[in-house]
Amino acid sequence: MSNFAVTSSPHLRDKATSQRIMQEVCLALAPAGIAGIILYGFNAALLIAICVATCVLSEFVWQKATKQTVTISDWSAVVTGLLLAYNLPATAPWWVAVIGSIIAIVLVKQFFGGIGSNFMNPALTARAILFISWSGIMGAYPKAQPMQFFADAVTGATPLATLNGGTTEGLNLLDLLLGNHGGVLGETCAITIILGGIYLIWTKVISPVIPVTYLATVAVLSVCFGMDPIYQLLSGGLVNSRHISGENPVTLSDGTVLTETELLDQLMTTLAADEKNRVWLLDTVMRLAPSWEHSCASEGSLSPGFQMPE
């Protein structure tokens, strides 16, 4: 038994390096960031810069302090900073970006061994913690004001908030594609996210299986429950989560089937905005809960090959 080495994923080797993959992801994310700055102004650019700089600095300081090899050259901290910034409202103060970046890198990523060992997406986990801690700030979504870089921010309803009111009036397909509505700074312009996703598929950084299956399932569920599938697909962060954030190679599933957790996420995305479906959704969750508990106990809920660092 002493001849066996226990290591964290990835176990499959490829000529592609982590640095090249992360650089490709940065290129794919760039259009959404540019669109966010155009739509929400100077503060969006400031938040992106702060998140990226703080993530890189946090990783450098932590690895120096713990006498580890410094890995900021792999660009993974840059990707985390971009994803976190894209999940912030453009009106968020600078200190929220700093705290979120430190949480993402130190608490979620480095505490579990760094790149390849974290079992949660650092940026999205940090965003969830920020939302719980400062919901007033994180839930104040500014209205898009294209090309007005220094204009005072005005809060506006997100597409899902509009849908929750029982109407889709005031938004059209072009608005959803171009991001001319309220939301976080990197998720609203769907066309840039779609282009980024196509680029990642074309460069073979991600597989089309998970995003296509996920989006198709949401579209089918939308039709089944009498909702506009196009509106559902282009509203909120669904496209971003499937093309970019959800394709984290450490935390995604095996790529061939959707886990029960992912199915629940789809159900919530599609149905929770409609009040008449919430009771049914809650009942479904409660019925599935025992099977999740059994599944997690027997199969494990972490990615294949995941090992806690010693």
Secondary structure, DSSP 8 states (H G I E B T S, - for coil): -TT-----S--S--S--HHHHHHHHHHHHHHHHHHHHHHH-HHHHHHHHHHHHHHHHHHHHHHHHTT----GGGSHHHHHHHHHHHTS-TT--HHHHHHHHHIIIIIIIGGGTSTTT-SS-HHHHHHHHHHHH-HHHHT--B---TT-TTS---B---HHHHHHTT--TT--HHHHHHT-SSS-TTTS-HHHHHHHHHHHHHTTSS-SHHHHHHHHHHHHHHHHTT--HHHHHHSTTHHHHHHTGGG-TTTS--SSS--HHHHHHHHHHHHTTSGGGHHHHHHHHHHHHHHHHHHHHHH-SS-TT-----
